[in-house]
Amino acid sequence: MYQAGFDASWELDLFGGTQRNIEAAIRSEQSAEDELRYSLVTLLGDVAAYYVDARGYQARIALARRTAASQRDTERLTRTKYEAGSATAVDLAKASAQAASTEANIPTYEAALAADTHRLGILLGRAPTAVSGLFAKSAPVPAPRMPLPTGVPADLLTNRSDVASAERKLAQATAKIGAAEADRYPSISLTGSVGTSAIRAGDLAKYSSVSWSVGPSITVPVFDAGKRYATVRIAEAQRDQAFATFHSTLLSALEDVENALVALSREKARAGKLAEAAKNYREAARLSRSLFETGSSNFLDVLDAERSLYSAEDSLIQSQVAIAKYYVTLAKALGGGWVDPVDAATPLIVDANTGPHAREALR
């Protein structure tokens, strides 16, 4: 017996349930794209922050080495004066201890620099040491030059991918309410089938062997014990949850912008004062050293001036790093960092030769 045929069914979207399901699927796709874009913005922000940190540690290492070299010069000068009888053994010991204390910071900064470069390699999807060569030559800490356009708070609705994703999820949840509501009403569909059967294959095409049927079908949900109504209430509760998430995400975005603006502004003011303090301490260290060389000042003044200068310059470098990182944070809070379209069509892994294989005979 030979048989062939096919069935077809067409449903009338009388109450818009299918259209609402399509709308929900589109909103879900848009939300996924926004989440991907937000992940990329976060990745770019992390790369920038770790790069700034790495350059900051390079600057602190260079400062520690310069300061230690200057303090070793002071130690040699103190040793000369000690041998001449114009300095005490206590002065010599303090000079040596201060230089050693400064030099002890260098290995710590080098370890932190290595950790940052390793993390950068991982963030770029490469081996931990892949970008270490880029830091073979020192470079200054990046300094923001152009102000970021903050715009108005409403801009976050379009600029922040996480806010846009939450809004798309809210639209998806709203569309699901319409789909659940449409499921409470009757559905009308038109079904049809065509088939043929014969003892010989050549008789399948004969008209006498063909049978067909077509007709409407109506489904009326009556006895469901309130299941469909409960489904609508569940969809409404999920919509309320999506709205609360969207509202919370939007408020958090506004908070991020305000915090970043204040932090960046205040850190710039702090950096100005630290630069002034470092300038004055640099002059004080120069004068106290000159007076010590001529015997017009004691060694404690030199020790205190050099220690204060190193602390002020190190704090200034840390402030410059903080300014650059706050700038990155503000850029992320405003939703910047990634404007190109994201191509997710090509998979990272392409499977090949995954079909069934004949098992080799046991030998």
C-alpha positions as CSV (number, residue, x, y, z in Angstrom):
1,M,0.0,0.0,0.0
2,Y,1.5,3.4,-1.1
3,Q,0.3,6.6,0.6
4,A,1.1,10.3,0.2
5,G,-0.5,13.5,1.4
6,F,-0.2,16.7,3.4
7,D,-2.2,18.7,5.9
8,A,-2.5,22.5,6.2
9,S,-4.1,24.8,8.8
10,W,-4.7,28.5,8.8
11,E,-5.8,30.3,12.0
12,L,-7.7,33.5,11.9
13,D,-6.1,36.0,14.3
14,L,-9.5,37.3,15.3
15,F,-8.5,38.8,18.7
16,G,-4.8,39.7,17.9
17,G,-3.2,37.0,20.1
18,T,-0.8,35.9,17.4
19,Q,0.2,39.5,16.6
20,R,0.8,40.1,20.3
21,N,3.0,37.0,20.5
22,I,5.0,38.3,17.5
23,E,5.4,41.7,19.2
24,A,6.6,40.0,22.4
25,A,9.2,38.0,20.4
26,I,10.5,41.2,18.7
27,R,10.8,43.0,22.0
28,S,12.7,40.1,23.5
29,E,15.1,40.2,20.6
30,Q,15.6,43.9,21.0
31,S,16.2,43.5,24.7
32,A,18.9,40.8,24.0
33,E,20.6,43.2,21.6
34,D,20.7,46.0,24.2
35,E,22.1,43.6,26.8
36,L,24.8,42.6,24.4
37,R,25.6,46.3,23.7
38,Y,25.6,47.0,27.5
39,S,28.1,44.2,28.0
40,L,30.4,45.6,25.3
41,V,30.2,49.1,27.0
42,T,31.1,47.5,30.3
43,L,34.0,45.7,28.7
44,L,35.3,48.8,27.1
45,G,35.0,50.6,30.5
46,D,36.9,47.9,32.3
47,V,39.7,47.9,29.7
48,A,40.1,51.7,30.0
49,A,40.1,51.5,33.8
50,Y,42.7,48.8,34.0
51,Y,44.8,50.7,31.4
52,V,44.7,53.8,33.5
53,D,45.6,51.8,36.6
54,A,48.6,50.3,34.8
55,R,49.9,53.7,33.7
56,G,49.3,55.0,37.2
57,Y,51.5,52.2,38.7
58,Q,54.2,52.9,36.1
59,A,54.2,56.5,37.2
60,R,54.4,55.6,40.9
61,I,57.2,53.2,40.2
62,A,59.1,55.9,38.4
63,L,58.5,58.4,41.2
64,A,59.6,55.9,43.8
65,R,62.8,55.2,41.9
66,R,63.5,59.0,41.5
67,T,62.8,59.7,45.1
68,A,64.9,56.7,46.3
69,A,67.8,57.9,44.2
70,S,67.5,61.3,45.7
71,Q,67.3,59.9,49.2
72,R,70.4,57.7,48.5
73,D,72.2,61.0,47.6
74,T,71.1,62.4,50.9
75,E,72.3,59.3,52.6
76,R,75.7,59.7,51.0
77,L,75.9,63.3,51.9
78,T,74.9,62.4,55.5
79,R,77.6,59.8,55.6
80,T,80.2,62.3,54.5
81,K,79.1,64.7,57.1
82,Y,79.1,62.0,59.7
83,E,82.6,61.0,58.8
84,A,83.5,64.7,59.1
85,G,81.8,64.8,62.5
86,S,79.0,67.2,61.6
87,A,76.3,64.6,61.6
88,T,75.3,61.9,64.0
89,A,74.9,58.2,63.6
90,V,71.2,58.6,64.1
91,D,71.0,60.9,61.1
92,L,72.8,58.4,59.0
93,A,70.5,55.6,60.1
94,K,67.4,57.6,59.4
95,A,68.6,58.6,56.0
96,S,69.3,54.9,55.1
97,A,66.0,53.8,56.5
98,Q,64.0,56.4,54.6
99,A,65.6,55.4,51.3
100,A,65.0,51.7,52.0
101,S,61.4,52.4,52.9
102,T,60.8,54.2,49.6
103,E,62.5,51.4,47.6
104,A,60.3,48.8,49.4
105,N,57.3,50.3,47.6
106,I,58.6,49.5,44.2
107,P,58.1,45.6,44.3
108,T,54.5,46.2,45.5
109,Y,53.8,48.6,42.6
110,E,55.5,46.2,40.1
111,A,53.2,43.4,41.2
112,A,50.1,45.5,40.9
113,L,51.3,46.7,37.4
114,A,51.8,43.0,36.3
115,A,48.3,42.1,37.6
116,D,46.7,45.0,35.7
117,T,48.5,44.0,32.4
118,H,47.5,40.4,32.9
119,R,43.9,41.4,33.5
120,L,44.0,43.5,30.3
121,G,45.1,40.5,28.3
122,I,42.2,38.4,29.7
123,L,39.6,41.2,29.0
124,L,40.9,41.3,25.4
125,G,40.4,37.6,25.1
126,R,44.1,36.8,24.9
127,A,46.8,35.3,27.1
128,P,47.6,37.1,30.4
129,T,51.0,38.2,29.1
130,A,49.8,39.2,25.6
131,V,49.8,42.9,26.2
132,S,52.8,43.1,28.6
133,G,55.0,44.3,25.7
134,L,52.8,47.4,25.3
135,F,54.0,48.6,28.7
136,A,57.7,48.1,28.1
137,K,57.9,51.9,27.5
138,S,56.3,54.2,30.1
139,A,53.6,56.6,29.2
140,P,51.8,59.3,31.2
141,V,48.6,58.7,33.0
142,P,45.8,59.5,30.5
143,A,44.3,62.9,31.1
144,P,40.7,63.7,30.0
145,R,40.7,66.7,27.7
146,M,37.2,67.0,26.3
147,P,34.1,67.4,28.5
148,L,31.4,64.8,28.2
149,P,28.0,66.0,26.9
150,T,25.8,65.2,29.9
151,G,22.6,66.2,28.1
152,V,19.3,65.9,29.9
153,P,18.1,63.0,32.1
154,A,15.7,61.8,29.4
155,D,18.6,61.0,27.1
156,L,19.4,58.0,29.3
157,L,16.3,56.3,27.9
158,T,18.1,56.1,24.6
159,N,21.8,56.2,25.5
160,R,21.9,53.6,28.3
161,S,21.6,50.1,26.9
162,D,20.6,48.6,30.3
163,V,17.7,51.1,30.5
164,A,16.7,50.4,27.0
165,S,16.8,46.6,27.6
166,A,14.6,47.0,30.7
167,E,12.1,49.1,28.7
168,R,12.0,46.5,26.0
169,K,11.4,43.8,28.6
170,L,8.5,45.9,29.9
171,A,7.1,46.1,26.4
172,Q,7.5,42.4,26.0
173,A,5.6,41.7,29.2
174,T,2.8,44.1,28.1
175,A,2.5,42.3,24.8
176,K,2.1,39.0,26.7
177,I,-0.9,40.3,28.5
178,G,-2.6,40.8,25.1
179,A,-1.7,37.3,24.0
180,A,-3.0,35.8,27.3
181,E,-6.2,37.9,27.0
182,A,-6.8,36.8,23.4
183,D,-6.5,33.2,24.5
184,R,-9.6,33.6,26.6
185,Y,-11.8,34.0,23.5
186,P,-12.8,31.6,20.8
187,S,-10.4,30.7,18.0
188,I,-11.3,30.0,14.4
189,S,-9.1,28.0,12.1
190,L,-9.4,26.6,8.6
191,T,-7.9,23.1,8.2
192,G,-7.5,21.0,5.1
193,S,-5.9,17.8,4.0
194,V,-5.1,16.1,0.7
195,G,-4.1,12.4,0.5
196,T,-3.8,9.6,-2.0
197,S,-3.4,5.8,-1.5
198,A,-3.1,2.9,-3.9
199,I,-1.7,-0.6,-4.1
200,R,0.6,0.4,-7.0
201,A,2.8,3.5,-7.0
202,G,1.6,4.4,-10.5
203,D,-2.0,4.7,-9.3
204,L,-1.3,7.4,-6.7
205,A,-1.9,10.2,-9.2
206,K,-5.3,8.8,-10.3
207,Y,-8.3,10.9,-9.4
208,S,-10.0,7.9,-7.9
209,S,-7.2,7.5,-5.4
210,V,-7.2,11.1,-4.1
211,S,-9.2,12.1,-1.1
212,W,-9.4,15.6,0.4
213,S,-11.2,17.4,3.2
214,V,-11.5,21.1,4.1
215,G,-13.5,22.9,6.7
216,P,-13.5,25.4,9.6
217,S,-12.7,24.6,13.2
218,I,-13.9,26.6,16.2
219,T,-12.5,26.3,19.6
220,V,-14.4,27.8,22.5
221,P,-12.7,27.8,25.9
222,V,-15.5,27.3,28.4
223,F,-14.7,24.7,31.0
224,D,-11.1,25.5,32.0
225,A,-11.8,26.3,35.7
226,G,-10.4,29.8,35.4
227,K,-7.1,28.7,34.0
228,R,-7.0,31.3,31.2
229,Y,-8.1,34.1,33.4
230,A,-5.3,33.2,35.9
231,T,-2.9,33.2,33.0
232,V,-3.9,36.8,32.3
233,R,-3.4,37.8,35.9
234,I,0.0,36.2,35.9
235,A,1.0,38.1,32.8
236,E,-0.2,41.3,34.5
237,A,1.9,40.6,37.6
238,Q,4.9,39.9,35.3
239,R,4.3,43.3,33.6
240,D,4.2,45.0,37.0
241,Q,7.5,43.3,37.9
242,A,9.1,44.4,34.6
243,F,7.9,48.0,35.2
244,A,9.5,48.0,38.7
245,T,12.7,46.7,37.2
246,F,12.6,49.3,34.5
247,H,11.9,52.1,37.1
248,S,14.7,50.9,39.4
249,T,17.2,50.6,36.4
250,L,16.4,54.2,35.3
251,L,16.8,55.6,38.8
252,S,20.1,53.8,39.2
253,A,21.3,55.2,35.9
254,L,20.4,58.7,37.1
255,E,22.3,58.0,40.3
256,D,25.3,56.8,38.5
257,V,25.5,60.0,36.4
258,E,25.1,62.3,39.4
259,N,27.7,60.4,41.4
260,A,30.2,60.4,38.6
261,L,29.7,64.1,37.9
262,V,30.3,65.0,41.6
263,A,33.2,62.6,42.0
264,L,34.9,63.9,38.8
265,S,34.4,67.5,39.8
266,R,35.6,67.1,43.4
267,E,38.6,65.0,42.3
268,K,39.7,67.7,39.9
269,A,39.6,70.3,42.7
270,R,41.6,67.9,44.9
271,A,44.2,67.4,42.2
272,G,44.7,71.1,42.0
273,K,45.4,71.4,45.7
274,L,47.7,68.4,45.6
275,A,49.6,69.9,42.7
276,E,50.1,73.1,44.7
277,A,51.2,71.1,47.7
278,A,53.7,69.1,45.7
279,K,55.1,72.3,44.2
280,N,55.6,73.9,47.6
281,Y,57.1,70.7,49.1
282,R,59.5,70.5,46.2
283,E,60.7,73.9,47.0
284,A,60.9,73.2,50.7
285,A,62.9,70.0,50.0
286,R,65.4,71.9,47.8
287,L,65.9,74.7,50.4
288,S,66.2,72.3,53.3
289,R,68.8,70.3,51.5
290,S,70.8,73.4,50.6
291,L,70.7,74.5,54.2
292,F,71.8,71.1,55.4
293,E,74.7,71.1,53.0
294,T,75.9,74.4,54.4
295,G,75.3,73.3,58.0
296,S,72.5,75.9,58.5
297,S,69.8,73.3,59.1
298,N,69.5,70.0,60.9
299,F,68.8,66.7,59.3
300,L,65.3,66.3,60.6
301,D,64.2,69.2,58.3
302,V,65.6,67.5,55.3
303,L,64.1,64.1,56.3
304,D,60.7,65.6,56.8
305,A,60.7,67.7,53.6
306,E,61.7,64.7,51.4
307,R,59.1,62.5,53.0
308,S,56.4,65.1,52.6
309,L,57.4,65.7,48.9
310,Y,57.2,62.0,48.1
311,S,53.8,61.6,49.8
312,A,52.4,64.7,48.0
313,E,53.7,63.6,44.5
314,D,52.4,60.1,45.0
315,S,49.0,61.4,46.1
316,L,49.0,63.6,43.0
317,I,49.5,60.6,40.7
318,Q,46.8,58.7,42.5
319,S,44.5,61.7,42.0
320,Q,45.3,61.8,38.3
321,V,44.4,58.1,38.0
322,A,41.2,58.7,39.9
323,I,40.2,61.6,37.6
324,A,40.7,59.4,34.5
325,K,38.8,56.5,36.0
326,Y,35.9,58.8,37.1
327,Y,35.9,60.1,33.5
328,V,35.5,56.6,32.3
329,T,32.8,55.9,34.9
330,L,30.9,59.0,33.7
331,A,31.1,57.9,30.1
332,K,29.7,54.5,31.0
333,A,27.0,56.1,33.1
334,L,25.9,58.3,30.2
335,G,25.7,55.2,28.0
336,G,28.7,56.0,25.8
337,G,31.5,53.8,24.6
338,W,29.9,51.7,21.8
339,V,28.0,53.2,18.9
340,D,28.7,50.7,16.1
341,P,26.1,48.0,15.3
342,V,26.8,44.6,16.8
343,D,27.1,41.7,14.5
344,A,26.1,38.6,16.3
345,A,25.2,36.6,13.2
346,T,28.5,34.7,13.0
347,P,28.9,32.2,15.9
348,L,32.1,31.9,17.7
349,I,32.1,28.1,17.3
350,V,31.1,26.5,14.0
351,D,30.3,22.8,14.4
352,A,31.5,20.5,11.7
353,N,31.5,16.7,11.2
354,T,29.1,16.2,14.2
355,G,26.8,13.7,12.5
356,P,26.6,10.0,13.5
357,H,29.6,7.9,12.7
358,A,29.8,4.2,12.1
359,R,31.4,2.5,15.0
360,E,34.6,0.6,14.2
361,A,34.5,-3.1,14.7
362,L,36.2,-4.3,17.8
363,R,39.5,-6.0,17.0
